[in-house]
């Protein structure tokens, strides 16, 4: 996503499992709610055990066995940081159409293929 995150995904950086479903809504609504209503989950974000990103960031993490945590949204890291997400839980910003990773064969159908992100049409 280039201009705004419409859904927030949290995932365990070791297992790549998500503690729950994709959370629809803007991060400035969802993350404060999460901190208030699910303090155990939020503590894992603060400790760096959980990463935070948009669904595309989560898919790249899954395809690369957690090696890459990236987004196309250049505003995402600053916006998420302002909401209390620590730096090590934030995605790196990448340019659209540039190879950002190669899939990990053991987690991606036995294939090692380039991962390129494109903005939505």
NULUMSE-338154 format. One line per 5 residues: number of its first residue (from 1); for each residue x, y, z of N, C-alpha, C. Coordinates in Angstrom, 1 decimal. Layout:
<atoms>
NUM> X/Y/Z/X/Y/Z/X/Y/Z; ...
</atoms>
This chain:
<atoms>
1> 0.8/-1.2/0.0/0.0/0.0/0.0/0.9/1.2/0.0; 0.5/2.2/-0.8/1.4/3.3/-1.0/1.0/4.5/0.0; -0.3/4.8/0.1/-0.6/6.0/0.9/-1.2/5.7/2.2; -1.8/4.6/2.5/-2.3/4.4/3.9/-2.5/2.9/4.1; -2.3/2.5/5.4/-2.5/1.2/5.8/-4.0/1.0/6.2
6> -4.7/0.1/5.6/-6.1/-0.1/5.8/-6.3/-1.3/6.8; -5.3/-2.0/7.0/-5.4/-3.2/8.0/-4.0/-3.4/8.6; -4.1/-3.9/9.9/-2.8/-4.1/10.6/-2.7/-5.6/10.9; -1.5/-6.1/10.7/-1.2/-7.5/11.1/-0.1/-7.5/12.1; -0.2/-8.3/13.1/0.9/-8.6/14.0/1.3/-10.0/13.9
11> 2.6/-10.3/14.0/3.0/-11.6/13.9/4.3/-11.9/14.8; 4.4/-13.1/15.2/5.5/-13.5/16.0/6.7/-13.6/15.1; 7.8/-12.9/15.5/9.0/-12.8/14.6/9.7/-14.2/14.5; 9.5/-15.1/15.4/10.2/-16.4/15.4/9.3/-17.4/14.7; 8.0/-17.5/15.0/7.2/-18.5/14.4/6.4/-18.1/13.2
16> 6.3/-16.7/13.0/5.6/-16.1/11.9/4.1/-16.3/12.1; 3.7/-16.8/13.2/2.2/-17.0/13.5/1.7/-15.6/13.9; 0.4/-15.4/13.5/-0.3/-14.2/13.9/-1.2/-14.5/15.2; -1.2/-13.6/16.1/-2.0/-13.9/17.3/-3.5/-13.7/17.1; -3.8/-13.3/15.9/-5.3/-13.1/15.7/-5.5/-12.7/14.2
21> -6.7/-12.5/13.8/-7.0/-12.1/12.4/-6.4/-10.7/12.1; -6.4/-10.5/10.8/-6.0/-9.1/10.3/-7.0/-8.2/11.0; -6.5/-7.1/11.5/-7.3/-6.1/12.2/-7.7/-5.0/11.3; -8.9/-5.0/10.7/-9.3/-3.9/9.8/-9.3/-2.5/10.5; -9.0/-1.5/9.8/-9.0/-0.2/10.4/-7.6/0.5/10.3
26> -7.6/1.7/10.5/-6.3/2.4/10.4/-5.5/2.2/11.7; -4.2/2.1/11.6/-3.4/1.8/12.8/-3.7/2.8/14.0; -4.0/4.1/13.7/-4.2/5.0/14.8/-5.5/4.7/15.6; -6.4/3.8/15.0/-7.5/3.4/15.7/-7.3/2.0/16.4; -6.6/1.1/15.6/-6.5/-0.3/16.1/-5.4/-0.4/17.1
31> -4.3/0.2/17.0/-3.2/-0.1/17.9/-3.4/0.4/19.3; -4.0/1.6/19.5/-4.4/2.1/20.8/-5.4/1.1/21.5; -6.4/0.7/20.7/-7.4/-0.3/21.2/-6.7/-1.6/21.6; -5.7/-2.0/20.8/-5.0/-3.3/21.2/-4.2/-3.1/22.5; -3.6/-1.9/22.6/-2.8/-1.7/23.8/-3.7/-1.7/25.1
36> -4.9/-1.2/24.9/-5.8/-1.1/26.1/-6.5/-2.4/26.4; -7.0/-3.1/25.3/-7.8/-4.3/25.5/-7.1/-5.6/25.5; -5.9/-5.6/24.9/-5.1/-6.8/24.8/-3.6/-6.5/25.3; -3.5/-6.2/26.6/-2.2/-5.7/27.0/-1.1/-6.8/26.9; -1.4/-8.1/27.0/-0.4/-9.1/26.8/0.2/-9.1/25.4
41> -0.7/-9.0/24.4/-0.3/-8.9/23.0/0.5/-7.7/22.8; 0.1/-6.5/23.3/0.8/-5.3/23.1/2.2/-5.3/23.8; 2.3/-6.0/24.9/3.6/-6.2/25.6/4.6/-6.9/24.7; 4.1/-7.9/23.9/4.9/-8.6/23.0/5.4/-7.7/21.8; 4.5/-6.8/21.4/5.0/-5.8/20.4/6.1/-4.9/21.0
46> 5.9/-4.4/22.2/6.9/-3.6/22.8/8.2/-4.3/23.1; 8.1/-5.6/23.3/9.3/-6.4/23.6/10.1/-6.8/22.3; 9.4/-6.5/21.1/10.0/-6.9/19.9/9.8/-8.3/19.5; 8.9/-9.0/20.2/8.6/-10.4/19.9/7.6/-10.4/18.7; 6.7/-9.4/18.6/5.8/-9.3/17.5/6.2/-8.2/16.6
51> 6.1/-8.4/15.3/6.3/-7.4/14.3/4.9/-6.8/13.9; 4.9/-5.6/13.4/3.6/-4.9/13.0/3.8/-4.4/11.5; 2.7/-4.7/10.8/2.8/-4.2/9.4/1.4/-4.4/8.7; 1.4/-4.0/7.4/0.2/-4.2/6.6/0.2/-5.7/6.1; -0.9/-6.1/5.5/-1.0/-7.5/5.1/0.2/-7.9/4.1
56> 0.6/-7.0/3.3/1.7/-7.2/2.3/3.0/-7.5/3.0; 3.2/-6.8/4.1/4.5/-7.0/4.9/4.4/-8.4/5.5; 3.3/-8.8/6.0/3.2/-10.1/6.6/3.4/-11.2/5.5; 2.8/-11.0/4.4/3.0/-12.0/3.3/4.5/-12.1/2.9; 5.2/-11.0/2.8/6.6/-11.1/2.5/7.4/-11.8/3.6
61> 7.1/-11.5/4.8/7.7/-12.1/6.0/7.5/-13.6/5.9; 6.3/-14.1/5.6/6.0/-15.5/5.5/6.7/-16.1/4.3; 6.8/-15.5/3.2/7.4/-16.1/2.0/8.9/-16.2/2.2; 9.5/-15.3/3.0/10.9/-15.3/3.2/11.4/-15.8/4.5; 10.5/-16.5/5.2/10.8/-17.2/6.5/11.2/-16.1/7.6
66> 10.6/-15.0/7.5/10.8/-13.9/8.5/12.1/-13.1/8.3; 12.8/-13.3/7.2/14.0/-12.6/7.0/13.7/-11.1/6.6; 12.6/-10.9/5.8/12.3/-9.5/5.4/11.0/-9.1/5.9; 11.0/-7.8/6.4/9.8/-7.1/6.9/9.8/-5.8/6.2; 9.0/-5.7/5.2/9.0/-4.5/4.3/7.6/-4.0/4.0
71> 7.6/-2.7/3.6/6.3/-2.1/3.1/6.6/-1.1/2.0; 5.6/-0.8/1.2/5.8/0.2/0.2/5.4/1.6/0.7; 4.7/1.6/1.9/4.2/2.8/2.4/5.3/3.6/3.1; 5.7/4.7/2.5/6.9/5.5/3.1/6.5/6.2/4.4; 5.2/6.3/4.8/4.8/6.9/6.0/4.6/5.9/7.1
76> 4.6/4.6/6.8/4.3/3.6/7.8/5.2/3.6/9.0; 6.5/3.6/8.9/7.4/3.5/10.1/7.1/4.7/11.0; 7.1/5.9/10.5/6.9/7.1/11.4/5.5/7.0/12.1; 4.5/6.7/11.3/3.1/6.6/11.9/3.0/5.6/13.0; 3.6/4.4/12.7/3.5/3.3/13.7/4.4/3.6/14.9
81> 5.5/4.2/14.7/6.4/4.6/15.8/5.7/5.6/16.7; 5.0/6.6/16.1/4.2/7.6/16.9/3.2/6.9/17.7; 2.7/5.7/17.4/1.7/5.0/18.1/2.3/4.0/19.2; 3.7/4.1/19.3/4.3/3.3/20.4/4.9/2.0/19.9; 4.9/1.8/18.6/5.5/0.6/18.1/7.0/0.8/18.1
86> 7.8/-0.1/18.7/9.3/0.1/18.7/9.9/-0.1/17.4; 11.1/0.5/17.2/11.8/0.4/15.9/12.0/-1.0/15.4; 12.3/-1.9/16.3/12.6/-3.3/15.8/11.3/-4.0/15.3; 10.1/-3.5/15.6/8.9/-4.1/15.1/8.4/-3.4/13.8; 9.1/-2.4/13.3/8.6/-1.6/12.2/9.2/-2.2/10.9
91> 8.4/-2.1/9.8/8.9/-2.5/8.5/9.9/-1.5/7.9; 10.7/-2.0/7.0/11.6/-1.2/6.2/10.8/-0.8/5.0; 11.1/0.4/4.5/10.4/0.9/3.3/11.2/0.5/2.1; 10.5/0.0/1.1/11.2/-0.4/-0.2/10.4/0.3/-1.3; 11.2/0.4/-2.4/10.6/1.0/-3.6/9.8/0.0/-4.4
96> 8.7/0.5/-5.0/7.9/-0.5/-5.8/8.6/-1.0/-7.0; 8.4/-2.3/-7.3/9.0/-2.9/-8.5/10.4/-3.3/-8.4; 11.0/-3.1/-7.2/12.4/-3.5/-7.0/12.4/-4.8/-6.2; 13.3/-5.7/-6.7/13.4/-7.0/-6.0/13.8/-6.8/-4.5; 13.0/-7.2/-3.6/13.3/-7.0/-2.2/13.8/-8.2/-1.4
101> 13.6/-9.4/-2.1/13.9/-10.6/-1.4/13.8/-11.8/-2.4; 14.1/-12.9/-1.9/13.9/-14.2/-2.6/13.1/-15.1/-1.7; 12.1/-15.7/-2.2/11.3/-16.6/-1.3/12.2/-17.7/-0.7; 11.9/-18.2/0.4/12.6/-19.3/1.1/11.9/-20.6/0.6; 12.6/-21.4/-0.1/12.0/-22.6/-0.6/11.3/-23.5/0.4
106> 11.9/-23.6/1.6/11.3/-24.4/2.7/9.9/-23.9/3.1; 9.6/-22.7/2.9/8.3/-22.1/3.3/7.5/-21.7/2.1; 8.0/-21.8/0.9/7.2/-21.3/-0.2/7.2/-22.3/-1.4; 6.5/-23.4/-1.1/6.3/-24.4/-2.2/7.5/-25.0/-2.8; 8.7/-24.9/-2.1/9.9/-25.4/-2.7/10.5/-24.5/-3.7
111> 10.0/-23.3/-3.8/10.5/-22.4/-4.8/11.3/-21.2/-4.3; 12.4/-20.8/-5.0/13.2/-19.6/-4.7/12.9/-18.7/-5.8; 12.0/-17.8/-5.6/11.7/-16.8/-6.6/11.8/-15.4/-6.1; 12.1/-14.4/-7.0/12.2/-13.0/-6.5/10.9/-12.5/-6.0; 11.0/-11.6/-5.0/9.8/-10.9/-4.5/9.9/-9.5/-4.8
116> 8.9/-9.0/-5.6/8.8/-7.6/-6.0/7.5/-7.1/-5.5; 7.4/-5.9/-4.9/6.1/-5.3/-4.5/5.7/-4.3/-5.5; 4.4/-4.3/-5.8/3.8/-3.3/-6.7/2.7/-2.6/-6.0; 2.5/-1.3/-6.2/1.4/-0.6/-5.6/0.1/-1.1/-6.1; -1.0/-1.0/-5.4/-2.3/-1.4/-5.9/-2.7/-0.5/-7.1
121> -3.5/-1.1/-8.0/-3.9/-0.4/-9.2/-5.2/0.3/-8.9
</atoms>
